[in-house]
Amino acid sequence: MSTYDVAVIGSGPGGYVAAIRCAQLGMKTAIIEKYSTKGGTCLNVGCIPSKALLDSSHHYEDALKHFEEHGIELTGDVKLNLEKMMERKASVVDQTTKGIDFLMDKNKIDSYQGIGSFEDKTHIKIEGEETTTIEAKHIIIATGSKPASLPFIDIDKERIITSTEALKLKEVPKHMLVIGGGVIGLELGQVYKRLGAEVTVIEYMDRIIPTMDAAQSKELTKVMKKQKVKFAVSHKVTSVENTGDEVVVKATDKKDKEVEFKGDYCLVSVGRRPFTDGLNAEAAGVKMNDRGQIEVDKHLKTSADNIYAIGDVVKGAMLAHKAEEEGVFVAETIAGQKPHIDYNLIPGVVYTWPEVASVGKTEEQLKEDKVEYKSGQFPMRALGRSRASGDTDGFVKILSDKETDEVLGVHMVGARAADLIAEAVTAMEFRASAEDIARMSHAHPTYSEAVKEAALAATEDRPIHT
Ligand SMILES: Cc1cc2nc3c(=O)[nH]c(=O)nc-3n(C[C@H](O)[C@H](O)[C@H](O)COP(=O)(O)OP(=O)(O)OC[C@H]3O[C@@H](n4cnc5c(N)ncnc54)[C@H](O)[C@@H]3O)c2cc1C
């Protein structure tokens, strides 16, 4: 029987990063993945394919709607080749997942393909083409998540679909109903809107992206409405039915009135659930909580003292970079180091266009926590860079402590916000004040000047360019 210092179950961004860090720290490491390709949800049916389709559909929309204003005239018609777009997406996924195999080999990590299940605290049975058992001193559970649904919805994967099917549709829906105005629903909704579908987003809460700052919800709603996406917020879905060539969604609105929506596809994007099927965690004494997550302490240790769990299968934001941080954290903990993660500084991003990005506390949270704060906001449209590219929607908002000026939260909507948020994370990691950011030189012309201007507005209410 092969024995290891560490065995990692699951090869998503949590698992494969944990495995690499363990190997870097000199531990003999194995990784177990049930599918034939590594990379988990993120690389196969999540972050990477969705971003590939967002980029392709963005090009298509630009060609249709924006080339002309830039003085680019097309002599023929712009035509969508959905099959080719999907092929390109598949090849991006293929290259990316192969990259993980390369990294496993480079770091001398043994890969096993099959479903890993606990026999006891130190033995994992792997059922693949053959069945084998390995032994490991430490085990990291990184089994991720699957799309969640509502109890009364029958996901038939044909007309009533999850993100997994939405990433490989063979036709552009005529009318896509999206249940859930969170990140995944909005990103995939925008993809199909750009490709020509009518899109209606039905959301239970009174605003889309409800966990982000309210100003971001408002701005993104405004921009997406301009893009002709329809929204039905404060609507509680009560039934979803595939009637053959139509999907009928019934919901009750704020006034308890029944409303009916009809479309040809219904994307159910109401969140994700932790995935532990087939793991036989009980055999190792690993406990779950009532949300189906694996219970962990502050060291990400489970109720079994040699077993850790990370990523989507434990509490916290279901994000690839959160899973990666936890992978490194656990590897270093096993190696006897004392790593640290500041969960407040895990940024959240929506890759619509304009992009939406956030880190730290929202204005609503600060109010709830009774923290006195200052707020500085700067509109993207006031930037030369935004006018040059035509991306004038959005803003950067910086919230800083009223007394100390320490940055407490940064929230933005705009071109490249997903990349711009890194500056805010850096600043907050170093506990910068808004004035610190305001005094740093930001290259001109860039979108990042909005960060400096918002910091100036927060510091002394003296932005230069508005
Ligand atoms: C459409 C979509 C878009 C997304 N976009 C983003 C984004 O832009 N940015 C972002 O940060 N996050 C995004 N996410 C979320 C992100 O994909 C997850 O947060 C991330 O993949 C979690 O990583 P993980 O390692 O915890 O689990 P996963 O990536 O889910 O990986 C778990 C792996 O474990 C394997 N596994 C499970 N059980 C077993 C077993 N018993 N034996 C062997 N193998 C097993 C699974 O097959 C899987 O490969 C997106 C998700 C979706 C669905």
The ligand as a MOL file (V3000), in Angstrom:
LIG
                    3D

  0  0  0     0  0            999 V3000
M  V30 BEGIN CTAB
M  V30 COUNTS 53 58 0 0 0
M  V30 BEGIN ATOM
M  V30 1 C -20.4070 29.1400 -13.2800 0
M  V30 2 C -19.4590 29.4180 -12.1480 0
M  V30 3 C -18.6010 30.4980 -12.2130 0
M  V30 4 C -17.7140 30.7570 -11.1830 0
M  V30 5 N -16.8910 31.8370 -11.3010 0
M  V30 6 C -16.0270 32.1100 -10.3000 0
M  V30 7 C -15.1250 33.1940 -10.4150 0
M  V30 8 O -15.0980 33.8900 -11.4320 0
M  V30 9 N -14.2750 33.4290 -9.3870 0
M  V30 10 C -14.2860 32.6600 -8.2510 0
M  V30 11 O -13.4970 32.9300 -7.3420 0
M  V30 12 N -15.1190 31.6180 -8.1150 0
M  V30 13 C -15.9810 31.3210 -9.1170 0
M  V30 14 N -16.8090 30.2380 -8.9940 0
M  V30 15 C -16.7430 29.4350 -7.7570 0
M  V30 16 C -15.5470 28.4760 -7.7910 0
M  V30 17 O -15.6330 27.6510 -8.9240 0
M  V30 18 C -15.4900 27.6490 -6.5180 0
M  V30 19 O -15.5280 28.4990 -5.4010 0
M  V30 20 C -14.2330 26.8020 -6.4600 0
M  V30 21 O -14.1440 25.9390 -7.5610 0
M  V30 22 C -14.1650 26.0040 -5.1540 0
M  V30 23 O -13.0000 25.2620 -5.1400 0
M  V30 24 P -12.8670 23.9060 -4.2990 0
M  V30 25 O -11.4680 23.4410 -4.5170 0
M  V30 26 O -13.3560 24.1020 -2.9380 0
M  V30 27 O -13.8980 22.8780 -4.9780 0
M  V30 28 P -14.2130 22.4420 -6.4670 0
M  V30 29 O -13.6210 23.3460 -7.4530 0
M  V30 30 O -15.6760 22.2040 -6.5240 0
M  V30 31 O -13.4360 21.0540 -6.6180 0
M  V30 32 C -13.7840 19.9320 -5.9180 0
M  V30 33 C -13.2520 18.7140 -6.6490 0
M  V30 34 O -13.3660 17.5730 -5.8070 0
M  V30 35 C -13.7570 16.4610 -6.5810 0
M  V30 36 N -14.3570 15.4760 -5.6850 0
M  V30 37 C -15.4620 15.6190 -4.9230 0
M  V30 38 N -15.6730 14.5260 -4.1620 0
M  V30 39 C -14.6770 13.6730 -4.4530 0
M  V30 40 C -14.3280 12.3640 -3.9900 0
M  V30 41 N -15.0440 11.7590 -3.0380 0
M  V30 42 N -13.2300 11.7930 -4.5230 0
M  V30 43 C -12.4870 12.3930 -5.4590 0
M  V30 44 N -12.7690 13.6330 -5.9280 0
M  V30 45 C -13.8380 14.2540 -5.4310 0
M  V30 46 C -14.7150 17.0610 -7.5720 0
M  V30 47 O -14.8620 16.2150 -8.6950 0
M  V30 48 C -14.0370 18.3840 -7.9100 0
M  V30 49 O -13.1620 18.2350 -8.9940 0
M  V30 50 C -17.6920 29.9270 -10.0410 0
M  V30 51 C -18.5470 28.8250 -9.9630 0
M  V30 52 C -19.4070 28.5620 -10.9960 0
M  V30 53 C -20.3060 27.3610 -10.9200 0
M  V30 END ATOM
M  V30 BEGIN BOND
M  V30 1 1 1 2
M  V30 2 1 2 3
M  V30 3 2 2 52
M  V30 4 2 3 4
M  V30 5 1 4 5
M  V30 6 1 4 50
M  V30 7 2 5 6
M  V30 8 1 6 7
M  V30 9 1 6 13
M  V30 10 2 7 8
M  V30 11 1 7 9
M  V30 12 1 9 10
M  V30 13 2 10 11
M  V30 14 1 10 12
M  V30 15 2 12 13
M  V30 16 1 13 14
M  V30 17 1 14 15
M  V30 18 1 14 50
M  V30 19 1 15 16
M  V30 20 1 16 17
M  V30 21 1 16 18
M  V30 22 1 18 19
M  V30 23 1 18 20
M  V30 24 1 20 21
M  V30 25 1 20 22
M  V30 26 1 22 23
M  V30 27 1 23 24
M  V30 28 2 24 25
M  V30 29 1 24 26
M  V30 30 1 24 27
M  V30 31 1 27 28
M  V30 32 2 28 29
M  V30 33 1 28 30
M  V30 34 1 28 31
M  V30 35 1 31 32
M  V30 36 1 32 33
M  V30 37 1 33 34
M  V30 38 1 33 48
M  V30 39 1 34 35
M  V30 40 1 35 36
M  V30 41 1 35 46
M  V30 42 1 36 37
M  V30 43 1 36 45
M  V30 44 2 37 38
M  V30 45 1 38 39
M  V30 46 1 39 40
M  V30 47 2 39 45
M  V30 48 1 40 41
M  V30 49 2 40 42
M  V30 50 1 42 43
M  V30 51 2 43 44
M  V30 52 1 44 45
M  V30 53 1 46 47
M  V30 54 1 46 48
M  V30 55 1 48 49
M  V30 56 2 50 51
M  V30 57 1 51 52
M  V30 58 1 52 53
M  V30 END BOND
M  V30 END CTAB
M  END
